[in-house]
Amino acid sequence: MLEELKREVYEANMELSKRNLVVYTWGNVSGFDSDAGLVAIKPSGISYDDLKAEDIVLVDFDCNVVEGELNPSSDTKTHIELYKAFNEVKGIVHTHSPWATSFAQAGIGIKPFGTTHADYFWGEIPCTRLMEENETYDYERSTGKLIVETFEGRGPLEIPAVLVNEHGPFTWGKTPAEAIYHAVVLEEVAKMAFRTQLLRRNQDTESMQQIILDKHFLRKHGKNAYYGQQKESNID
């Protein structure tokens, strides 16, 4: 199972490069095996051109390397904090994709302006508060705790993305592949939101109607979801 997880994490990391969400080494993907209590993650500072499946590092929740010859990503502690707090999350992605990162650097969340956003994120994609000086001493762990704090009262699978103030985006999902999917969608949504706000610069920048936001998210992710091909359909 752990070899399968390492392969899945490797393929997800390569998908980041394929989708043009990373430049050089600016990103990482991890996956979590809850039975083993281990995280598989990209090694630190390794170019995507050079990355191999056997390079993926296994670490425990104390950030001890259990398997692998290379140092794990410098963001490993952030990933671990999220896995500890978000029980259903089994894959996490971090990038510096330009549109989402622009919002993060501005310290602005991404409001839902239309149904593309609503299909995947049930509300505003939040931006964390600024980090305080005393939190920078254990920077990566504090980043994770800051994200968890931001999601108090929010469902992490209802809004599977966050913008870390002055840093960049993190996304997640039930698998590494789903986390990648959300990273791709986030970048497109950020691009659309920027353009929407630019077009509305002399008008209000209110979010979309709540009723339409709810309709689009719940038809795809709700208990009675009907988007896509269902095994059994009650629709005539």
C-alpha positions in Angstrom: 0.0 0.0 0.0 2.8 2.4 0.8 4.5 1.8 -2.6 1.2 2.5 -4.2 0.9 5.7 -2.2 4.4 6.8 -3.2 3.5 6.2 -6.9 0.3 8.1 -6.5 2.1 11.1 -4.9 4.8 11.0 -7.6 2.2 11.0 -10.4 0.4 13.9 -8.7 3.6 15.9 -8.4 4.3 15.3 -12.1 0.7 16.5 -12.9 1.6 19.8 -11.2 4.3 20.3 -13.8 2.1 19.1 -16.7 -0.6 21.6 -15.7 1.9 24.5 -15.6 1.3 25.2 -11.9 4.9 25.1 -10.9 8.2 26.7 -12.0 11.5 24.9 -11.2 10.9 23.5 -7.7 8.1 25.8 -6.6 5.6 23.2 -5.3 4.9 19.9 -3.6 2.3 17.2 -3.3 1.8 14.8 -0.4 -0.5 11.9 0.4 -1.5 10.3 3.7 -2.0 6.7 4.7 -4.1 6.8 7.8 -3.6 3.1 8.5 0.2 3.4 8.6 0.1 6.9 10.0 2.7 8.0 7.3 2.9 10.9 4.9 4.5 10.5 1.4 5.8 13.8 0.1 8.1 15.2 -2.6 11.7 15.7 -1.5 13.0 19.2 -0.9 14.5 21.2 -3.8 14.4 18.5 -6.4 13.5 19.6 -9.9 10.5 18.1 -11.5 12.6 17.2 -14.5 14.8 15.0 -12.2 12.1 13.6 -9.9 11.6 9.8 -9.8 9.0 7.7 -8.0 11.6 6.2 -5.7 12.6 9.8 -4.6 9.3 10.2 -2.7 10.0 10.4 1.0 7.9 8.7 3.8 7.7 10.6 7.1 5.7 10.1 10.3 3.8 12.8 12.2 6.9 13.8 14.1 8.5 14.5 10.7 10.9 11.6 11.1 12.0 10.1 7.8 10.8 6.5 7.7 11.9 5.7 4.2 13.9 7.6 1.6 17.4 8.9 1.1 16.5 12.6 0.5 15.2 15.4 2.8 11.4 15.8 2.7 9.9 19.0 1.4 10.5 22.1 3.6 6.7 22.4 3.8 6.3 18.9 5.4 5.3 20.3 8.8 2.5 22.3 7.2 1.1 19.2 5.5 1.2 17.3 8.7 -0.7 19.9 10.7 -3.4 19.8 8.0 -3.6 16.0 8.1 -3.9 16.1 11.9 -6.8 18.6 11.8 -8.7 17.6 8.6 -9.7 13.9 9.0 -11.1 13.3 5.6 -8.1 14.9 3.8 -5.7 12.4 2.2 -3.9 14.6 -0.3 -2.4 18.1 -0.1 -0.9 20.4 -2.8 1.1 23.6 -2.4 2.0 25.8 -5.4 3.0 29.3 -6.2 0.7 29.4 -9.2 0.6 33.1 -10.3 -3.1 34.0 -10.2 -3.8 32.4 -6.8 -0.6 33.6 -5.4 -1.4 37.2 -6.4 -4.5 37.1 -4.2 -2.4 35.6 -1.4 0.2 38.3 -1.7 -2.5 40.9 -1.6 -4.0 39.3 1.5 -7.4 39.0 -0.3 -9.7 36.0 -0.3 -11.4 34.9 -3.6 -15.1 35.7 -3.6 -17.5 33.5 -5.5 -18.6 35.5 -8.5 -20.0 32.7 -10.7 -20.9 29.0 -11.1 -17.4 27.9 -12.0 -16.3 28.8 -8.5 -19.5 27.4 -7.0 -19.1 24.0 -8.6 -16.0 23.4 -6.4 -15.9 25.9 -3.5 -19.0 26.5 -1.3 -18.1 30.1 -0.5 -15.2 32.5 -0.5 -11.7 30.9 -0.6 -10.2 32.5 2.5 -6.9 34.2 3.0 -5.2 33.6 6.4 -4.3 36.5 8.7 -0.8 37.8 8.8 1.7 35.6 10.8 3.0 37.2 14.0 6.7 37.4 14.7 6.6 34.7 17.5 5.0 32.3 15.0 7.9 32.5 12.6 10.3 30.5 14.8 8.5 27.3 13.8 7.5 28.7 10.5 6.2 25.7 8.6 4.3 24.2 11.5 2.8 27.7 12.3 1.7 28.0 8.7 -0.3 24.8 9.1 -1.8 25.9 12.4 -2.7 29.3 10.8 -4.6 27.4 8.0 -6.4 25.3 10.6 -7.4 28.4 12.5 -8.7 30.0 9.4 -11.0 27.0 8.8 -12.7 27.1 12.3 -16.4 26.9 11.5 -15.7 26.0 7.8 -15.8 22.6 6.2 -12.4 21.8 4.6 -14.0 19.7 1.9 -16.6 22.3 1.3 -13.9 24.8 0.5 -10.8 22.6 -0.3 -8.4 25.5 -0.7 -6.8 28.4 1.2 -4.5 31.3 0.5 -1.7 31.8 2.9 -1.1 35.6 3.4 2.2 36.8 1.8 2.9 33.2 0.6 0.6 31.2 -1.7 -2.2 28.6 -2.1 -2.7 25.2 -0.6 -5.4 22.8 -1.8 -6.5 19.4 -0.6 -8.8 16.5 -1.3 -9.6 12.9 -0.4 -6.7 11.8 -2.6 -3.6 13.5 -4.0 -5.2 13.4 -7.5 -8.2 15.3 -6.2 -6.0 17.8 -4.4 -4.3 18.5 -7.8 -7.7 18.9 -9.5 -8.6 21.5 -6.9 -5.3 23.3 -7.5 -6.0 23.5 -11.2 -9.5 24.8 -10.6 -8.3 27.3 -8.0 -5.9 28.9 -10.5 -8.6 29.3 -13.1 -11.1 30.6 -10.5 -8.5 33.1 -9.3 -7.9 34.3 -12.9 -11.6 34.8 -13.5 -12.1 36.5 -10.1 -9.3 39.0 -10.8 -10.8 39.9 -14.2 -14.3 40.1 -12.7 -13.1 42.6 -10.1 -11.2 44.6 -12.7 -14.4 44.8 -14.9 -16.4 45.9 -11.9 -13.9 48.5 -10.7 -16.4 51.3 -10.7 -19.2 49.1 -9.4 -19.8 46.8 -6.4 -17.8 43.6 -6.0 -20.5 41.6 -4.2 -20.5 37.9 -4.4 -22.8 35.9 -6.5 -26.4 35.1 -5.3 -26.3 32.6 -2.4 -29.1 30.6 -3.9 -27.1 29.9 -7.1 -23.9 29.2 -5.2 -25.8 26.6 -3.1 -27.5 25.1 -6.1 -24.2 24.6 -8.0 -22.2 23.2 -5.1 -24.9 20.9 -3.8 -25.9 19.5 -7.2 -22.3 18.3 -7.5 -21.3 17.5 -3.9 -24.5 17.4 -1.8 -26.4 14.4 -0.4 -28.7 14.4 -3.4 -26.1 15.3 -6.0 -27.1 14.6 -9.5 -24.3 16.1 -11.6 -22.5 13.5 -13.8 -23.3 9.9 -14.3 -24.9 8.2 -11.3 -25.0 4.5 -10.7 -28.7 4.7 -10.2 -30.7 7.7 -11.3 -34.1 8.8 -10.1 -34.3 11.4 -12.9 -36.7 10.5 -15.7 
